[in-house]
Amino acid sequence: MRAARFYAKGDVRVEELPDPVDLQPDEVLVRNRLCGICGTDLHEFADGPHFISAQPNPFSGASIPQILGHEFSGEIAAVGSDVSHLKIGDRVAIQPHMGPADGYFGVRGLHFLGTRGAATGLTWNWGGFADFAVMKASATVKMPDTLTFEQGAMVEPAAVAVTAVDRSGLEPGGSILITGGGPIGALTVMASHAAGAGKIFLSEPNAARRKRIESLGIPVITIDPTKTPLADFIREHTFERLGCDSAIECAGNPRAIADCIKSVRSQATVVLVGLTNAKVEFSPFDLITRDIRLQGSLCYPTTLWPRVYAMIESGRLPVERLIDDTIALDDIVEKGFKPLMDPSGTKMKILVELGA
């Protein structure tokens, strides 16, 4: 089989590997069809390794070189002896987080918070940018017949957005600010609309991305934060000039984090999704006196896939509208990573076709 493997910063190679042959009783073999390029993949390529490690993962044993890709769909090619809920030919989307089913986080389906888990395409031996992947059956979720493989490859990033909206406390009719108009920001706009937001603000300096999100058919007010004082604009357009009921930061930008805190009303929740190691200046006194909740949101419960499926099926989460291109595995760097890393680029989501 062919696979794209990470070796070091800027070093991703498409290689020929042996086909997987042996399955553990609780595993399945997935014939991968489509895999989305995620910001996490781009971070690993641009300046990694971050999540990927040269040291073997204690749960999976995976280490560099690592097959990339965790946003993918495919079909079951083989099942382990203990697997009864999946059969050969089933169309599936991958929930990438796995770990022991015991322990505080394991029993809650929050393996990414535990110390003994692994993530497909990062710390698991297999990934989506390959013709096949060996997966735990518990992390391989059958799709409804109405969902396409394209939609299936968008379920994982959609789950990130849906969870962030859940954690924001957004209620029907509420107002929300989203900073960052990349794929997760755009999906968060969709998820906020699906949750019944009365007013959605999007802050994004890239004009092409603002225009793209405006074209989704969702009522959204876009702002260029380099030209308009964001907090002042938000207060001018919210009830009693109080600010938004909630905010979700998707850019990993220190200024955007500060803007979110300034732009919400008292007793609001600010959710941080965008990854950054940069220092952020804000006043703890301000958070305390305004009763603001600052909430991190990295991933999602492992049980979320059926809910996201239903949202996509209903049309309330039209994830396929974000897909720009489908490319060959050989082109993953030149036609995938590089266009998506261009700060002035117009691409939102690129899928890689496997096993063509």
C-alpha positions in Angstrom: 0.0 0.0 0.0 1.0 3.6 -0.4 1.1 6.1 2.5 2.3 9.7 3.3 4.6 9.5 6.3 6.1 12.3 8.5 9.8 12.1 9.2 10.7 15.6 10.4 9.8 19.3 9.9 9.2 19.8 6.2 9.8 16.1 5.4 6.7 14.2 4.4 7.3 11.3 2.0 4.8 9.2 0.0 6.1 5.7 0.3 5.3 2.1 -0.6 4.6 0.0 2.5 3.5 -3.6 3.1 -0.3 -4.1 3.2 -1.6 -4.8 6.8 -2.3 -8.5 7.3 -2.9 -9.2 11.0 -5.8 -7.9 13.0 -6.3 -8.0 16.7 -9.8 -9.4 17.7 -11.1 -5.9 18.4 -9.7 -4.3 15.2 -11.0 -3.7 11.7 -9.2 -3.0 8.4 -10.4 0.1 6.6 -9.9 0.7 2.9 -9.5 4.4 3.0 -11.4 6.5 0.5 -11.0 10.2 1.3 -8.9 12.1 4.0 -9.0 15.8 4.8 -5.9 17.8 5.4 -6.2 19.3 8.9 -4.5 22.3 10.5 -2.8 19.8 12.8 -1.2 18.1 9.8 0.0 21.5 8.6 1.5 22.4 12.0 3.4 19.1 12.1 4.7 19.7 8.6 5.6 23.4 9.1 7.4 23.3 12.4 6.8 19.9 14.0 7.0 17.4 15.5 4.4 18.4 18.1 2.0 15.6 18.8 4.1 13.1 16.8 7.0 11.7 18.7 10.3 9.8 18.2 9.5 7.9 21.4 7.0 5.0 21.0 3.5 5.8 22.2 2.8 3.8 25.4 -0.6 2.6 24.1 0.1 2.0 20.5 3.8 1.8 20.1 3.7 4.3 17.2 6.7 6.6 16.6 8.4 8.5 13.7 8.0 7.8 10.8 4.3 8.4 11.3 1.5 8.0 8.7 -0.5 11.3 8.8 -4.2 11.9 8.5 -7.1 11.7 10.9 -10.1 13.2 9.0 -11.1 10.2 6.9 -13.8 7.9 5.6 -13.7 4.5 3.9 -15.2 1.0 3.9 -14.6 -2.1 5.9 -12.2 -4.6 4.2 -11.8 -7.1 7.1 -13.0 -7.4 10.8 -11.4 -9.0 13.8 -12.8 -12.1 15.5 -14.6 -10.1 18.3 -16.2 -7.5 16.0 -19.9 -8.0 15.5 -21.3 -4.5 14.8 -19.4 -3.9 11.6 -19.1 -6.1 8.5 -17.1 -6.1 5.2 -18.4 -3.4 2.9 -19.8 -1.1 5.6 -19.1 2.6 4.9 -17.5 4.3 7.9 -16.0 7.5 9.2 -13.2 7.4 11.7 -13.3 8.7 15.2 -9.5 9.1 15.7 -9.1 8.9 19.5 -8.5 5.5 21.2 -7.3 4.2 24.5 -8.1 1.8 27.3 -11.7 1.7 28.4 -10.9 2.0 32.0 -9.6 5.0 34.1 -11.2 8.3 34.7 -11.1 9.6 31.1 -11.4 6.3 29.3 -14.8 5.4 30.7 -16.0 8.9 29.7 -14.8 8.6 26.1 -12.2 11.3 26.5 -9.1 9.4 25.6 -7.3 12.5 24.4 -7.2 13.8 28.0 -5.8 10.6 29.4 -2.2 9.4 29.6 -2.5 6.1 27.8 -4.3 6.9 24.6 -3.4 7.4 20.9 -4.7 9.4 18.0 -4.9 8.1 14.4 -2.5 9.8 12.1 -0.4 11.2 15.0 0.3 8.6 17.7 -1.4 5.5 16.2 0.5 3.3 13.8 -2.0 4.0 11.0 -3.5 7.1 9.4 -5.9 8.4 6.8 -3.2 9.3 4.2 -2.7 5.7 3.2 -4.6 3.1 1.2 -5.5 1.1 4.3 -5.7 1.7 8.1 -6.0 -0.7 10.9 -8.4 0.7 13.5 -10.0 -0.2 16.8 -13.6 -1.2 15.9 -14.9 1.1 18.7 -13.4 4.1 16.8 -14.8 3.1 13.5 -18.4 4.3 13.1 -20.8 3.2 10.4 -22.2 6.0 8.3 -25.9 6.4 7.3 -26.5 5.3 3.7 -27.3 8.9 2.7 -23.9 10.3 3.7 -21.2 10.5 1.0 -17.5 9.7 1.6 -16.9 13.4 1.2 -19.2 14.2 4.0 -17.7 11.4 6.1 -14.2 12.9 5.7 -15.6 16.1 7.2 -17.2 14.6 10.3 -14.1 14.9 12.6 -13.5 18.6 12.1 -17.3 19.2 12.3 -17.2 17.4 15.7 -14.5 19.9 16.9 -16.9 22.8 16.0 -20.0 21.2 17.4 -18.3 20.5 20.7 -16.9 24.1 20.9 -20.4 25.5 20.4 -21.8 23.1 23.1 -19.1 24.3 25.5 -19.9 28.0 24.7 -23.3 27.7 26.3 -24.9 29.2 23.2 -28.7 29.1 23.4 -31.3 29.6 20.6 -31.5 33.3 19.8 -28.1 34.0 21.4 -25.3 36.0 19.9 -21.8 34.6 19.2 -18.5 35.9 18.0 -16.2 33.5 16.1 -12.6 34.6 15.4 -10.7 33.0 12.6 -12.3 32.1 9.3 -10.4 28.9 8.5 -12.1 25.5 8.2 -12.8 25.2 11.9 -14.0 28.8 12.1 -16.3 28.1 9.1 -17.6 24.9 10.6 -18.2 26.8 13.9 -20.3 29.3 12.0 -22.4 26.3 10.6 -22.6 24.7 14.0 -23.7 28.0 15.7 -26.4 28.4 13.0 -27.6 24.8 13.6 -27.7 25.5 17.3 -30.1 28.4 16.7 -27.9 31.5 17.1 -29.8 34.7 16.6 -26.7 36.7 15.5 -23.3 35.3 14.3 -20.2 37.6 14.0 -17.1 36.4 12.3 -13.7 38.2 12.6 -11.3 37.3 9.9 -8.6 39.5 8.2 -8.5 37.5 5.0 -11.0 39.0 2.5 -11.3 35.8 0.5 -12.2 33.8 3.5 -14.8 36.3 4.6 -16.3 36.2 1.2 -16.3 32.4 1.2 -18.1 32.2 4.5 -20.6 34.8 3.4 -21.4 32.6 0.5 -22.4 29.6 2.6 -26.0 30.8 2.8 -25.9 31.4 6.6 -26.7 34.8 8.1 -23.3 36.0 9.4 -21.8 39.4 10.0 -18.2 39.5 8.9 -15.6 41.9 10.2 -12.0 42.7 9.3 -10.3 43.2 12.7 -7.3 45.0 11.1 -9.7 47.8 10.0 -12.5 47.8 12.5 -12.1 47.9 16.3 -13.8 44.5 17.0 -15.0 45.0 20.5 -16.5 48.4 19.7 -18.3 47.0 16.6 -19.7 44.0 18.6 -21.0 46.2 21.4 -22.6 48.6 18.8 -24.5 45.6 17.3 -25.6 43.7 20.4 -28.4 44.2 23.0 -27.9 47.1 25.2 -24.3 47.3 23.9 -23.4 44.5 26.3 -21.4 42.3 23.9 -21.9 38.8 22.7 -23.4 36.0 24.8 -20.4 33.8 23.9 -17.2 33.7 21.8 -15.2 31.0 20.2 -11.5 31.7 19.2 -10.5 29.5 16.2 -7.3 31.3 15.0 -4.8 30.6 17.7 -4.0 34.3 17.6 -3.2 36.2 20.9 -4.9 39.4 19.7 -8.0 37.4 18.8 -8.1 35.8 22.2 -8.0 39.3 23.8 -10.6 40.5 21.4 -13.0 37.7 22.4 -12.7 38.5 26.1 -13.3 42.2 25.4 -16.3 41.5 23.1 -18.5 39.4 25.4 -21.0 40.4 28.0 -20.7 39.7 31.7 -21.2 36.0 32.5 -20.3 35.0 29.0 -18.1 32.0 28.0 -15.1 32.4 25.8 -14.0 29.1 24.2 -10.4 28.6 23.0 -10.0 26.2 20.0 -7.1 27.6 18.0 -3.8 26.3 19.1 -1.0 28.7 20.2 1.9 28.7 22.6 2.1 32.5 22.5 1.6 34.6 25.6 -1.7 36.4 25.8 -2.3 39.6 27.8 -5.6 39.9 29.7 -6.7 41.1 33.1 -7.7 38.4 35.6 -9.4 41.2 37.5 -11.6 41.8 34.4 -12.5 38.1 34.2 -13.4 38.0 37.8 -15.4 41.2 38.0 -17.4 40.3 34.9 -17.8 36.7 35.8 -16.3 35.5 32.5 -15.7 31.8 31.9 -12.5 30.9 29.9 -13.0 27.4 28.4 -10.5 25.3 26.5 -11.8 22.9 23.8 -9.4 20.6 22.0 -11.6 17.6 20.8 -14.9 15.9 21.6 -16.4 12.9 23.3 -15.9 9.7 21.3 -19.7 9.2 21.3 -20.4 12.3 19.1 -20.4 10.8 15.6 -24.1 9.7 15.4 -25.1 13.3 16.4 -22.9 14.9 13.8 -24.1 12.4 11.2 -27.7 13.5 12.0 -26.8 17.1 11.7 -25.3 16.6 8.3 -28.2 14.4 7.1 -30.7 17.1 8.1 -28.9 19.7 6.0 -28.3 21.8 9.1 -24.5 21.2 8.8 -23.7 21.4 5.1 -20.0 20.4 5.5 -19.5 19.5 1.9 -19.7 23.2 0.9 -16.3 23.8 2.4 -14.5 21.3 0.1 -12.3 23.0 -2.5 -10.4 20.2 -4.2 -9.8 16.5 -4.1 -6.1 15.6 -5.0 -4.0 12.5 -5.4 -1.8 11.3 -2.6 1.4 12.1 -4.7 0.3 15.7 -4.7 -0.3 16.0 -0.9 2.6 18.5 -0.3 2.6 20.6 -3.4 -1.2 20.8 -4.1 -2.3 20.2 -0.5 -0.1 21.4 2.3 1.5 24.4 0.5 -1.8 26.0 -0.7 -3.4 25.6 2.7 -0.3 27.1 4.4 -0.4 30.3 2.2 -1.7 33.1 4.5 -3.2 34.9 1.5 -4.6 31.7 0.0 -8.3 31.0 -0.8 -8.5 27.3 -0.1 -10.6 26.1 2.8 -10.6 22.3 2.7 -8.6 19.9 0.5 -9.3 16.2 0.5 -6.8 13.5 -0.6 -8.2 10.5 -2.5 -6.8 7.1 -1.6 -6.6 3.8 -3.4 -7.5 5.5 -6.8 
